[in-house]
Amino acid sequence: MQKELEEIEEEVTQKIYKLFLEKFDGNKSAFAKAAGCTETTIRRVLRKQQGITINLLLRIANALDTNVSELFKNLAIKKENKT
């Protein structure tokens, strides 16, 4: 299960990075300001050195003019079978 969660986090981070490049043209400072966090947080998230809380995910999605549903769209999330 942990491996699958890491893969999902990787895919979401890649989507965030792509949208960030499109909207902010690589300007981490402007992205951080729009997301209401520090540039260090943005750098760490994009380098996969820091996880994303729900609060931060919502603010990032808003800064990118999208929503969490769009960021998770088309992800293969498997339900764990506990039998």
CYANA upper distance limits for C-alpha pairs under 8 A (distance plus 0.5 A):
  1 MET  CA      5 LEU  CA      6.84
  1 MET  CA     80 GLU  CA      7.83
  2 GLN  CA      6 GLU  CA      6.76
  3 LYS  CA      7 GLU  CA      6.75
  4 GLU  CA      8 ILE  CA      6.74
  4 GLU  CA     77 ILE  CA      8.29
  5 LEU  CA      9 GLU  CA      6.65
  6 GLU  CA     10 GLU  CA      6.59
  7 GLU  CA     11 GLU  CA      6.76
  8 ILE  CA     12 VAL  CA      6.68
  8 ILE  CA     75 LEU  CA      7.51
  8 ILE  CA     76 ALA  CA      8.39
  8 ILE  CA     77 ILE  CA      8.04
  9 GLU  CA     13 THR  CA      6.52
 10 GLU  CA     14 GLN  CA      6.68
 10 GLU  CA     48 LYS  CA      8.17
 11 GLU  CA     15 LYS  CA      6.82
 11 GLU  CA     75 LEU  CA      8.28
 12 VAL  CA     16 ILE  CA      6.68
 12 VAL  CA     71 LEU  CA      6.51
 12 VAL  CA     72 PHE  CA      7.14
 13 THR  CA     17 TYR  CA      6.57
 13 THR  CA     45 VAL  CA      7.99
 13 THR  CA     46 LEU  CA      6.95
 13 THR  CA     48 LYS  CA      8.14
 14 GLN  CA     18 LYS  CA      6.69
 15 LYS  CA     19 LEU  CA      6.74
 15 LYS  CA     71 LEU  CA      7.08
 16 ILE  CA     20 PHE  CA      6.43
 16 ILE  CA     60 ILE  CA      8.47
 16 ILE  CA     61 ALA  CA      8.43
 16 ILE  CA     64 LEU  CA      8.44
 16 ILE  CA     71 LEU  CA      7.93
 17 TYR  CA     21 LEU  CA      6.69
 17 TYR  CA     46 LEU  CA      7.13
 18 LYS  CA     22 GLU  CA      6.88
 19 LEU  CA     23 LYS  CA      6.56
 19 LEU  CA     64 LEU  CA      6.99
 20 PHE  CA     24 PHE  CA      5.93
 20 PHE  CA     25 ASP  CA      7.39
 20 PHE  CA     26 GLY  CA      7.15
 20 PHE  CA     31 PHE  CA      7.73
 20 PHE  CA     64 LEU  CA      7.16
 21 LEU  CA     25 ASP  CA      5.03
 21 LEU  CA     26 GLY  CA      5.41
 21 LEU  CA     27 ASN  CA      8.40
 22 GLU  CA     26 GLY  CA      8.43
 23 LYS  CA     64 LEU  CA      7.32
 24 PHE  CA     28 LYS  CA      7.96
 24 PHE  CA     30 ALA  CA      7.33
 24 PHE  CA     31 PHE  CA      6.81
 27 ASN  CA     31 PHE  CA      6.89
 28 LYS  CA     32 ALA  CA      6.45
 28 LYS  CA     39 GLU  CA      6.52
 28 LYS  CA     42 ILE  CA      7.23
 28 LYS  CA     43 ARG  CA      7.81
 29 SER  CA     33 LYS  CA      6.71
 29 SER  CA     38 THR  CA      8.35
 29 SER  CA     39 GLU  CA      5.93
 30 ALA  CA     34 ALA  CA      6.69
 31 PHE  CA     35 ALA  CA      6.60
 31 PHE  CA     39 GLU  CA      8.30
 31 PHE  CA     42 ILE  CA      8.25
 31 PHE  CA     63 ALA  CA      7.48
 32 ALA  CA     36 GLY  CA      6.44
 32 ALA  CA     37 CYS  CA      5.66
 32 ALA  CA     38 THR  CA      5.96
 32 ALA  CA     39 GLU  CA      5.62
 32 ALA  CA     41 THR  CA      8.28
 32 ALA  CA     42 ILE  CA      6.67
 33 LYS  CA     37 CYS  CA      6.75
 33 LYS  CA     38 THR  CA      7.67
 33 LYS  CA     39 GLU  CA      8.31
 34 ALA  CA     60 ILE  CA      8.45
 34 ALA  CA     63 ALA  CA      5.69
 35 ALA  CA     56 LEU  CA      8.20
 35 ALA  CA     59 ARG  CA      5.49
 35 ALA  CA     60 ILE  CA      5.58
 35 ALA  CA     62 ASN  CA      7.65
 35 ALA  CA     63 ALA  CA      5.62
 36 GLY  CA     59 ARG  CA      7.46
 37 CYS  CA     41 THR  CA      7.13
 37 CYS  CA     42 ILE  CA      8.06
 38 THR  CA     42 ILE  CA      7.14
 39 GLU  CA     43 ARG  CA      6.65
 40 THR  CA     44 ARG  CA      6.59
 41 THR  CA     45 VAL  CA      6.58
 41 THR  CA     50 GLN  CA      8.13
 42 ILE  CA     46 LEU  CA      6.60
 43 ARG  CA     47 ARG  CA      6.64
 44 ARG  CA     48 LYS  CA      6.57
 44 ARG  CA     49 GLN  CA      5.41
 44 ARG  CA     50 GLN  CA      5.81
 45 VAL  CA     49 GLN  CA      6.42
 45 VAL  CA     50 GLN  CA      5.45
 45 VAL  CA     51 GLY  CA      6.86
 45 VAL  CA     52 ILE  CA      7.43
 52 ILE  CA     56 LEU  CA      6.50
 52 ILE  CA     57 LEU  CA      6.51
 53 THR  CA     57 LEU  CA      6.53
 54 ILE  CA     58 LEU  CA      6.66
 55 ASN  CA     59 ARG  CA      6.89
 56 LEU  CA     60 ILE  CA      6.48
 57 LEU  CA     61 ALA  CA      6.53
 57 LEU  CA     68 VAL  CA      7.62
 58 LEU  CA     62 ASN  CA      6.66
 58 LEU  CA     67 ASN  CA      7.61
 58 LEU  CA     68 VAL  CA      6.98
 59 ARG  CA     63 ALA  CA      6.64
 60 ILE  CA     64 LEU  CA      6.73
 61 ALA  CA     65 ASP  CA      6.76
 61 ALA  CA     66 THR  CA      5.61
 61 ALA  CA     67 ASN  CA      5.48
 61 ALA  CA     68 VAL  CA      6.57
 61 ALA  CA     71 LEU  CA      8.22
 62 ASN  CA     66 THR  CA      6.27
 62 ASN  CA     67 ASN  CA      6.83
 66 THR  CA     70 GLU  CA      7.09
 66 THR  CA     71 LEU  CA      8.19
 67 ASN  CA     71 LEU  CA      7.10
 68 VAL  CA     72 PHE  CA      6.75
 69 SER  CA     73 LYS  CA      6.41
